[in-house]
Every structure is written in structure tokens, then in C-alpha cells.
Amino acid sequence: MAASITREMLISQDHSEVRVAICENKQLVELYIERAKRSVVGNIYLGKVTDVLPGMQAAFVDIGLEKNAYLYVDDLRVEGAPITGKRQISSYLQVGQSIIVQVVKDAMGTKGARVTMELSIPGRFLVSMPFSSRRAVSKKISPQQREHLLEMMNQHLPEGVGAIARTVARDATPEDIVSDIEFLSRVWGRVKRQSNEVIAPDILYTEIDLAMRCARDIFSAEYASLTIDSKQIYDKVIGFMKRSSPELIKRVNLHRSKGDQLFSRYGIEDDIALSLKREVPLPSGGSIVLDKTEALITIDVNTGSYIGRNTLEETLVKTNLEAAEEAVRQLRLRDLGGIIIIDFIDMEQESNKERLLEALRGLLARDRTRTKLVGLDSLGLVEITRKNTSDGLFQLISETCPHCEGEGRRLSSLTRKIEIDRRLRNYVTSSKQHSFLFAVNDESYQIVTAAGVNLAASIKADTGKEVRLVPDPALGLIDYECLIEGYNPTSGEQRNLQTPAARFFGMRN
């Protein structure tokens, strides 16, 4: 019997980013981050074909972004239908032609965004496909419920419009389905009208922000709670739930503490830090080691300090099962895609090998990203393929080191600015004192005092407290040290130059 899973969603917002954490049994398994530069996945554009490459069966499309998007022949649609017969992209597209496309993958590295002409518009319960007649239901819904949902969809969807019922639709009423269909029809109507009024390249439909997208697409009755530390986001989510899933409102909570304490309470910050490390420890003393190359991702399993209690086989089984759980968790957390090879420790008994594979199947079934388990070979190697949907968490929050040219990584300038901002604000807001002198890493000091940034002034504007910064090359990139605190300029302490705070702040006022 499979162990029960308690799922929770956490949404945290601060001055620089929104973060959404998905936890299973109090462990972080997925993390989504949205900064000033938002993902364009799901956006619909009127694009202009700039180049057609028959040899690659692809075309480049200008959709108004920095890099042209690319469209494969498999994603080409003619009057809403996939092309059949002669599959030559040059027979259907010409340079300068305007076409409606949707982004399915953000730009990654040197590649532009990937687009498709098979459009899909998401609602709460259904995903509408205006250029398709296909109607389907999530495989996670029971056959009896699938039949009922298909009947409702066939009854209310416009002729020639396809749709897919999401997993959350299992508990939807006929009124919910009709309401969703009406909403999606209005959205598609606006897209069509705009496509006739604008000149390519131009945007026709913008996907909602990260927090609302996760509340719409992920949060469901399978989740025990959704906790949000932003009143603004909380109000938006509650408003959305009132219209779409009022029965879930009681599971949405507002975390009232300031700062980033919501993530700290759940140990999320520690899990994020661990996701940057090559080696990840296992509960019994073993570890897994993750390495990423251009071609594939390898995960090596080590027993480490774990020596077991009875037989060697028992030791290997326990280590491998722990490694399987942690490996899948890291794949989801880091959003790693492509070919993954896990080098488990070889076991003698076939029953134990099957037990390991069965555990892997169950763990991968929790992953919302499409995966395929190939099998376990005689060397103890397991091959998994996982759909590549983004650059991954590692790429997002780190940057290539200019000294080692990619052999190692360090936190990006933006991440360092955000992290120092977060740490100093938490320190200042939790203190009853009014003035602070902080030391930060000398490189990071240049980042947080650069023109147009002025972190100290920003904190003072928000808290009313005096903050000064000085560089210290001995500190780590995101570390700080409070050198002086306690001076209150309104208390008359300014005239007492015997205290360190008064000497530093008073002599400069």
C-alpha cells in the first residue's frame, strides 16, 4: 500500500521576486521563481516569418522578443489541422507571412523561444484548443468520471473546438464546466479580434503571473493547504477561488509575519542552498552525486558512512531506495530534463531490483513533468528521460564564473543583491534598534550601492531606520556582519559621542 502524501503550496513575495514552493510531506519538491523578467510560455503572438529552413524543416518567427522564435514542421497547422502528406515546411510558410503562434518553451541559452501553431488557452477546469477538434480528459481521472466529463464537454463546447479536462475537473459541477467554457470562448474571441487589428509582431494574449498560474493550474483538493505571505496575492487568489473553487477557500491561509519567515519556517532556504550542491546527503549516511553534461545528467549513488546492521544486500537496498527518492526529488526541484542516468549500487537479488524499479515508478508518477523510465540494466544503471521545459533552477539562480569559464558556478549578481536585501531587511525589521552599520562582501557592496540601486536608502525608505554599508573582502558573497547597531537620532543620543553608534552616525549627520 502506497504511503499517503501530504501536499502543501507556499507562495512568498518580497521586493524582488515571487517564489512558489511545492512540498510533499514537508519536503520541498518543486520551486518556481518569477523576477522582473517573466516567462513568456503560454503567451500568444501574431508573429512574422523571417526565415524558412527546408533542410531543418523549421522556420524562424519574429514575435517581438530579443531573439526570433523557432517553429518546427511538427508544430505547423493549416486551418487548424496538422499537415499531412508532403511535409515540406517551405510549401506552407513564406518569409514575411503573418501567423498566430504560442510559446511552448522559453528561450534557453543561444536558442530563441519555441512556438507552436496548435494553440491552447487554459482555464481552471479545461484547456481549450480552438484549432483542434480533439476532446480528452486527464488520465488521472477514473474512467466513469472521464465519460461524464466528455459528455458535458461534447454538450457545451462549440462545434470544432477541442479541449482537455484537467485533473481538478474530477470534482467540477456542470455549472463549473459551462462557466469555464464561456470564459475560454471570450478569451479566444478577443485573441481573434486583436489578430485582425494589429500588425505583426505583436502580442495577442498574455499568460497570468506565476502565483495565479500555480493557484489555477496546480492547487486542488489534493493539497492540504496554500499559504501566502503577501496580502495582495492572497486577495487575488481568494477572489479567483470564489469564482472557480469555493470549496478550497478554507485551505488558503495568509501568513502574517513580515520578511521571508514563511520559507524559513519550512526549511525551504536550506533546500534551495542544497540544490546548488553537487553532492546531496541521504538520511542513513550515504549520498548521491549529480553531474550535468551537454548530453546527459548522471547521478551516482554512494553508501558513504552507512554500513547497515545485518547483511550487505540489506545495506545496498536501503541505500538505493533512499537514493531513488532523493534523486527524483532533485530532478523535480532542479527541473532537470533530457537523459538521466542513475548509477545505483548493484544488488544480487532480482526481487530487490524489481522493488527498486517499482519505487522509482511510484516516485516519478508524482512528477507533473512527463518522464519515462527505461529500466535497470545488469550494471545497476537506470535510464530516465524527462521533458526539458526550462533552464532549471541551477541556471536561474547562478551564473558562469568569469574566472573558471563554466567549470564552476557562483550566485548571480541579481541573486546576491536579492539575498543581501532579504537578509538585511529581516535583521532590521526584527530589531528594536534604529540605526545599523553592516559590512558586506566587497564585490557585493558594489552591486548593492551601484547607481540606481542604493539598498541602504531603499531599506530606510521602507522601515524608517538608518542603514550604512561598508565593504569587507573577508565575507562570503551573500554574508553580512552587523558592526554597529543601537543609535536612535530622536533620543538625544547624537550628542553623546562616547557610544560607537553615535560616533559613526552622529559625526555624519
N, C-alpha and C positions, 0 to 999 in steps of 0.2 A: 504493500500500500504506500503510495507516494506521500511524502511529508507535506503538511499544509504549509502554504506560503502566505505571509502577511505582507501585503504591498502598501507602500506609502509614497506620496509625492510631496516634495518640498519645493517651494518657489521662493527665491531670495533676490531682492533688488537692492542695489546700492547706487552710488553716484555714477558708476561707470559701466555696469553690466547687469544683466538679468541671468540668473542661473537656476536651472531646473534639475533637481535630483530625483531619481527613481530608486527607492530602496526596497529590498526584499529581505524580510526577517532582520531588519535594522542594518543591513549591509548595502552600501552604495553599489548599484549595478549599471546605472546609466547616468550620464551627466550631459546636459545641453547648456551652452553658453551663447548669449547674444550680446554683442557690443554695438558700437555705433554702426559698424558695417554689418548689416543684416544679411542673412541668407536670402537668395532670390529663388530658391526651389519653390515651385508652385506658382510663381508669377507667370502671367500670360502676356505675350507681347505681339504687336504687329511688327514683324521683322522684315528686313530686305536682304535677299540673297546676294552675297558679294562674290562668291566663287563656287563653282561646281567641279568636283574632282571625280571623274568617272573611274579612275584607277583605284580609288579608295572607296567608291560608292558612298560618298559623303559630300555635304555642302557646308559652306560657312555662311552664317547668317548674322547680320548686324542687328542687334536688339537694343542698342544704345548703351551697352556696357563697355568697360575698358578694352576687353578682348571680344572678338567675334565668337559667337556660339557655333557649335557644330551639330549637324543633323545627319544621322545615318539613314541609309535607304530603308532599314527595317522600321524606322520611326516615321517614314513618309506616309501621308494619307492623301488620297484623291477623292474628293467629295465625301470625306469622312471614312473611306474604306481603305484598308491596306492594299498596296499594289499587287497585282498578280501577273503571271505570265512573264513578260520581258521586264526584268528587274534592273533596268539601267536608269540611275538617278537623273542622268542628263536628258532623258526623254520626258521628264516631268517637271524639272526645275530649270530656270534660266536666270542668268545674272540680272539683277535689277528687279526681279519679281518680288512682290509683297506677299507674305504668308503669315498665318497665325500659328504661333508656336508656344509651347510651355516648357519651362526649365525643369528638368528632372535631376540634374546634378550640378552643384556649384562649380565654378572654376577651381581647378586644382593644379598647383604648380604652374607649368607653362601652358596648360590647356585652358581653353575657354569653357564656358558652361555648356553642358549637353542639353539639347532641346528635342522635343517630340511634337508631332502634329496630332497625336492622339491625346486630346485634352481631357482633363478630369478636374472637376470642381468639388471640393469636399464640403459636406455638411456634417451635422452631428451624427446622424444615423446612416446616411447614404453618401456615396461618392458618385456624382453624376458624370456621365461620359456622353456629352452632346453629339459627338461624331461617331458614336458606336451604338449598335442595337443590342449589344451583349448585356444580359442581366444575370447577376450571380450573387451569392451570399457567402459570407465568411465561412471557411471550413471549420472554425471553432464553434459554430452553432450546430445544434443537434439536427438530424435530418427532418424531424417533424416541424421544428421551428423554421428551418430553411424553406420548406414547402409553403408554410403560411406566409412568410415574408415575400417569397416570389409571387404568390397570389396577390398580395397587396400592391407590390411594385407593378405588376402587369395591369392591375386595375386602374392605377392612378398616374403612372408615368406617361408623358406624351408619346405619341407614335414616333418610332425611330430613335428615341433617346434611351441610351443604356445607363445602367447604374450597378453599383456593388453595395450590398448591405454590410456595414461594419459589424464587428463582434458585439459592440454595445447595443446594436439594434435588436438583440435577442429579447430585451425587456421592453421594447418600444410598443406603444399602442398604435392603432390605425390612425389616430389623430396626429401622433408624432410623425409618422411616415408622411402623411399628407402635408403637414406643415413644412417638413424638410424639403419635399418635392417642390412646393410653392416657392420656398426661399431660393432653392437652386435654380429654378426657372427664371426668377427675377434677376439673379446674378448673371446668368447666361444671356438674358435679354440685353442687359447693359453692356456686356462684352461685345455682342454683335453690333449694337448701335455705335459704340465707340470705334470699332474696326472700320466702319464706313465713314467716320468723321475725321479721323486723324491721319497723319502722313507718317509712314514708316521711316525710322524706327520709333516706336512709342509703346508705352505700357498700357495694357487694357485691363488687367486685374492684378491686384497686389495681395499676396497671402498675408494673413493676420500675424501679429507678433508672436514671439516664442512662447510666452506664458499662456496666452489664449489658445495657441495651437496645441499645446500639450494638454490643456484643460479640455479642449474639444476632442482631440484625437486619441488621447491615452487614458485620461481619468475616467473610471467607470465603476460599476458596482463591485468589481474585483479588488478595488482599492479600499483599504480601511479608512484612509484619511488623506486630505490635501491641506497642507499647512503653508500659509503665505505670510511673509513678514512685511509686505507692503500693503497699506490700506487702499491705495489706488488700484492695484492689481486685484486685491480681494473683492472690491466693489464691482469691478468688471466681470470677474468670474461668477460672483453671486448673481449678477444681472443676466449673464448667459445661462446659468443653470436654472434660473427661474423659468426661462422660456423653453429650455430643451430637456432638462432632467431635474425637476424639482425635488424628487426623492433623494437626490445626492447632496442637497444643500447642507443637511445636518452633518455631513462628513467634511465640510470645508471649514477650516479654522483660521483665525487671524492670530499670528504670533506677535505680541505687542512689544516685546523688548526691542530696543534700538540696536543698530550695528548689525554684525553678522552672526549673532549668537545662535540663530536657528541652525545654521550649518555646523557651528562648533558643538552644539548640544548633541547632534547625531554623529559626530566624528567625521563629517564629510571632508573637512580640510585635510585631515590626515590621509584619507583615502585618495584625495587628489594629489597630494605630495607623493604618495606611493606609486601612483600611475605614471610618474616620470622616471621611476627607477627601473633598472634593467632586471634586478633580482627581487622577487616577491616572496616573503616567508610564508610557510604553511603552518597550521596550528600545532602539528606534532613535532616540529623542528626541521622538517625538510624545506625545500624551496623550489620555485620554478624560475627559469631564466629566459627572458624574452629578447629576441634579436630580430630586427627588421631589415630586410634587404630589398632591392628593387624587384626581385622575382617572387619572394615569399616571406612569410613570417615563421620563425622556428621557436618552439617552446621546449626547453629541456627540463626534465624532472630529476631532482636530486633528493636523496634521503636525508642528507645533512647530518644533524646530530641525533636523528631518530633511530633507535636500534631495536625497537619493539620489545615484546615481552615473551613471546612464545617462539614461533617458527619464522624463518626468513620470508617464506611466502606470505605470511600474515602481515609482516612489516611492509612488504612491497605492495600488497593490496591496499592497505590503509593509506600509504603514501600516494599511490596512484589515484585513489578516489578523491583524496584531498586536493591533489594536483588538478584533476579534471574539473572540480568545482571552481577552483581559483583561476584556472586558465580560461574557462568560459566567462567568468566574471570580468576578467581583464580584457577579453576580446570585446565585450559589450561596453565596458567603461571607457576603454581607449578608442572604441569604434574602429577596430582594425578589420580590414577587408582583404579579399584576394585568397591566395592559397596559404593555408596554415598547416604546418607540420608539428605535431606534438610527439616528442620522444619520451614515451613512458618507460619506466623500468620494466624489463622483461619478466614475465611471470610464467610459471611452468604449467599450471592447471588451466585447461580450456574453459572451465566454468568461471574462473576468476576473470579471464579475458572477456567473456561474454557479459559478466557482471559490470565490468568497466565500460563496455560499449553501451550497455543499457542505461547506465548512469549518465553517460555523455548525451545520449538521445534525449533523456528527460531534461537535462540542463539546457541543451540547445533549443528545445521546444519552447522555453521561456523567452527566447530571443525574438524580438519583433522584426529584426533584420533577417532576410532569407539566408539560410545556411544549408549545407549538405554534408553529411558525414559519410565519408567514403569507406572507411573500415580500418581494422587493425591488422598489420602485416606480421610476418614472422619475426621481425626485428623489434617489434614493440612500437612501431611508428603508426600514428593515426593521421590521416589527411582529412582536413575540413576545408570546405570552400565557404566563404562568407561574402555577401554582396558588398562591394565597395561604394559607400554613399557619401563619404566626406574625407577631408584630410586627416581627421582623427583628432582626439583631444591633445595628444602629444604635440602635433604640429601647431594647433591653435594657441596653446599657452607657452610655447617655447620658440626659439629662433636659432638659426645656424650660428655657431660661434665663429667670429671672424678670424680667430687665431688657429683653430684646428680645421677650418673649412669643411665642416659637416661630420667630422668623426665623433664629435661630442655635441652636447646641447646645453643651453642655459636659458633662463627665463627671459622672455622678450621685454623690450623697454616698456611697452604698454602694460604688460602683466606686472612688471616691477612697480610701475607708477601706481597701478590699481591696488596692489598688495600693500605697499607702504602707506598709501592713502587710507586703506581699510584699517591697518594696524594702528596708525597714529590716531585716527578718529575714535576707534574703540577705546584706546588708552585715555584720550582727552575726555570723552563723554562719560566714562566710568569714574573719573576722578573729580573730587570736590574742589580741587585747586583751579586757579585761573590763568596761570602762565607756565609755559613749558619750553625748555631748551632740549631739542633732540639732536642726536648725532645719527647720521645715516651713511651708508657706503658712498665713497666719493663719486663713483660713476652714477649711482642712483641719485645723488644730490644734484648732479647736472640735469637729470631727467625731470625731477620734481620742482626745480627752480628755473626751468627753461622759459623763454619768452612765451607768454600766453598760458602758462601753466600755474605757477605760483601757488603751490599746495598749501603753504602756511597761511596765505591770505584767504584761500578758499575755506579752510577749517575755521579760521577766525570769523569769517562772514556767517558761517552756519552755526557756530557754537557760542560766539561772543568771547572766546578765550584767546589769549595771546600765544602764538606758537612761533618759535625761531628754530632754524635748522642750521647745522654745521656739518661739513664733510669729515668722514673718518674712514680711511682706506682699510683699516683693520676689520671692519664689519662686513658681514656677508651681504649679498646683493639686495636682499629684502629685510635684513635685520636692522634694528634701531636700538638706541640706548638713550634713556631719559637722563640727561646730565643734571638738569635743574628743574624743579617744579615748586610751586607754592606761593609765588608773588602775586598779590592782589592789588592792582593800582588804585582801587577805590577805598582801600582800608587805611591809607596814610602811610603804608609801609615804604613808599617811594623815598621818604626822607631818611629812612634807616638804612644806610649803606653798609651795615655790618653783615647782612644776610647775602649769600651768593646770588639769590634770585634778584634782590634789589640792586646789587652791584651790576648785574648783567642787563636787566631790563630798565632799571631806573636811570642809569647813566645814558641810556639811548632814547629815553622818552623826551 
